[in-house]
Amino acid sequence: MEEVLSQNEIDALLSAISSGEMNADELKKEEKEQKVREYDFKRALRFSKDQIRSLSRIHENYARLLTTYFSAQLRTYVNISVASVDQIPYEEFIRSVPKMTVLNMYSLEPLEGRILMEVNPNIAYGMLDRVLGGKGHSVNKVENLTEIETMLMSQLFEKATVNLQEAWSSLIEIDPVLEDFEVNPQFLQMVSPNETVVVVSLNTTIGETSGMINICIPHIVLEPIIPKLSVHYWMQTATKKRDPEAYEKLSNNIQLANIEAKTILGNTNISIQQLLNLGADDIIALNQSIDHPLTLAVNDEPKFYVQPGKFKNKMSVQVLGEIKGGDNNE
């Protein structure tokens, strides 16, 4: 689209021509000259900005899922967020990776190719220290991992495949599998050096340790789902209607589910010595008063106040009231 000049710019241009500061013939000559735009074939941009934004949204969700997963696994403060999403040649990505780091390679059936997750050693060893009972301090010894350490770390990232599957479910149902665990990027040659890859960088903080997690996605992986990365696909809102038959069947199955209900007569504490000296006709006093109602527990959760009695010659309890607290829908 041609650039539109404002009135002030037009006046300034006419003034410069009339005063001799600018030559009209030179302007005509510049217009006739063909304008050339530089293009680097080694950095071929194969994804539009719209598609990159879609990938960014997917991995923002993935970062939130990873934050929850690692927080539960490591029992410490974890914060993961998307720092950037760029498309670069695979060779440039490999050069940016440290010589010794933690590399996880995943296959994403039914998609072709594999993706690579590079975890900064600071983060990787902070995780390992927490798994082994430490405070999460990082010790950079990636070049001499023991077999036990390798197994612990690979298991930690293998279990995280569920989060990757959930994050990508808005585009396609995938079955991610951790296929390889490496510490040297030179041993991993997924695609040709000039192949365009999308690199998702995640800012990661675990306890007092911080670093980066980089996810490398080759073009061959995304090629079948590129149309789904457009804004038109995301704008399509197909509202799912509830299936009445399935809802009724689910409700009936829930109502027929068995639960354990038991009445607690009382509790007490005795010493080991008293337990060993127990004999016939000995009496153990409970902390439950006969003037107070008993507690009926459902799946070990206190739910009702009851009083004991008999019904058709069987021991039974009568519900006196509900124990308030928690979610009423439980």
Secondary structure, 3 states (H helix, E strand, C coil): CCCCCCHHHHHHHHHHHHHCCCCHHHHHHHHHCCCCCCCCHHHCCCCCHHHHHHHHHHHHHHHHHHHHHHHHHHCCCEEEEEEEEEEEEHHHHHHHCCCCCEEEEEEEECCCCEEEEEECHHHHHHHHHHHCCCCCCCCCCHHHCCHHHHHHHHHHHHHCHHHHHHHHCCCCCCEEEEEEEECCHHHCCCCCCCCEEEEEEEEEEECCEEEEEEEEEEHHHHHHHHHHHCHHHHHCCCCCCCCHHHHHHHHHHHHCCCCCEEEECCCCCCCHHHHHCCCCCCCCCCCCCCCCCEEEEECCEEEEEEEEEEECCEEEEEEEEECCCCCCCC
